[in-house]
Amino acid sequence: MISLLAAMFTIGEMTSKEEATTYCNLLEKGDTVIVDSSGGSLDAFMSLGDCLYDKEVNVIVKKALSGAAYMVSAAPKSCIYKEIICTWFI
């Protein structure tokens, strides 16, 4: 028998790198996060994106605008459903 316990939580708006560090400290290798965010601090999302990549965290996208989209693109595996909004601002 195989048992699996993995964390799953939602990431919304982030305004500081401290928030990104808090999320990162909660994550373990192979966890899954749901992204439902209108954006926030680009530095915070890029920092968390590095963490998602390093810890091989899976991402399910409900909405990822602005900085959140950069974070999603760093994840090794992302599930972006049809008709989901995911935009980058240049």
MOTA-V255458 format. One record per pair of residues at least 6 apart in sequence whose C-alpha atoms are under 6 Angstrom apart, sorted by the first residue. I is the first residue (numbers start at 0). J is the second residue. D is the distance in whole Angstrom. If there is no record, write none. Layout:
I;J;D + I;J;D
This chain:
5;30;5 + 6;30;5 + 7;31;5 + 7;32;5 + 8;32;5 + 9;32;6 + 9;33;5 + 9;34;6 + 10;34;5 + 11;35;5 + 11;36;4 + 12;36;5 + 12;38;5 + 12;39;5 + 13;39;5 + 13;40;6 + 14;39;5 + 14;40;5 + 15;43;5 + 16;43;4 + 19;43;5 + 19;47;5 + 23;50;6 + 28;54;4 + 28;55;6 + 29;55;5 + 29;56;5 + 30;56;5 + 31;56;6 + 31;57;5 + 31;58;6 + 32;58;5 + 33;58;6 + 33;59;5 + 33;60;6 + 34;60;5 + 34;61;6 + 35;61;5 + 35;62;5 + 36;62;6 + 36;63;5 + 37;64;5 + 38;64;5 + 38;65;5 + 38;66;5 + 38;67;5 + 41;66;5 + 44;66;6 + 44;67;6 + 44;70;5 + 45;70;5 + 48;70;4 + 48;73;5 + 51;74;5 + 52;73;6 + 52;74;5 + 52;75;6 + 55;75;6 + 57;76;5 + 57;77;6 + 58;77;5 + 59;77;6 + 59;78;5 + 60;79;5 + 62;84;5 + 62;85;6 + 63;85;5 + 64;85;6 + 64;86;5 + 65;87;5 + 65;88;6 + 68;85;6 + 68;87;6
